[in-house]
Amino acid sequence: MPGFVLLVRPRGDGDAGIGIGYTVSKKVGNAVTRNRMKRRLRALARAALPQAGIAGADHVLIGRAGGNDIAFSDLGEHLDSALQRAAKKLAR
C-alpha cells in the first residue's frame, strides 16, 4: 500500500487480543516527519483494528516515505483493503 506496509502474523497462543506495533525508519524523514507519520498510523489503527483487525494476531504498520502527503481518509481505505487481504490470506 502507498503510505505504509501492513504485516500480520497469528500468535497461536490462544489469546484473542489484537497486538499492534508501529515503525517508521529514518529514511522517511526527520524526527518531526517520523513522529507525524506514527501519530497518523496510531489514529488509523485505533479507528480500523477493533472492527477489521484479525483476532489473535499481531499487526505491524510500517510507515513509508510520502505517507504524510496522502489524505487521511485515503489511508483509512488503504488500511481496510490491506486488512481484508490479510484476513483472506490467513483464512487459507
C-alpha positions, -999 to +999 in steps of 0.1 A: +000+000+000+012+035-006+020+052+027+025+021+048+031-016+048+010-039+069+024-071+083+000-096+101+012-127+120-010-150+140+004-155+175-010-190+181-012-186+219-049-189+222-054-152+232-080-134+210-064-100+216-051-079+188-015-067+190-003-036+172+031-021+165+044+009+146+077+017+130+089+045+108+126+045+097+149+074+093+146+070+055+111+086+058+124+119+071+135+138+102+121+133+137+092+156+131+081+138+100+085+104+115+065+113+146+037+128+125+036+095+105+034+075+137+006+096+150-013+091+118-007+053+119-019+052+155-051+071+146-057+047+117-052+016+138-075+030+166-103+035+140-099+003+120-085-025+141-113-030+166-137-039+137-115-052+110-084-065+128-076-102+129-082-117+164-052-135+179-027-118+156+000-091+158-003-063+133+027-041+124+023-008+104+055+004+088+054+039+076+067+047+041+081+078+026+053+100+013+027+087+037+022+121+053+013+135+019-017+111+014-051+122+027-061+106+060-093+092+045-074+075+017-050+059+042-080+046+060-094+030+028-059+015+021-058+000+056-092-015+053-082-030+020-049-044+034-067-059+064-092-076+041-064-091+020-045-102+051-076-119+065-082-137+032-046-150+032-047-162+068-080-179+062-063-203+037 
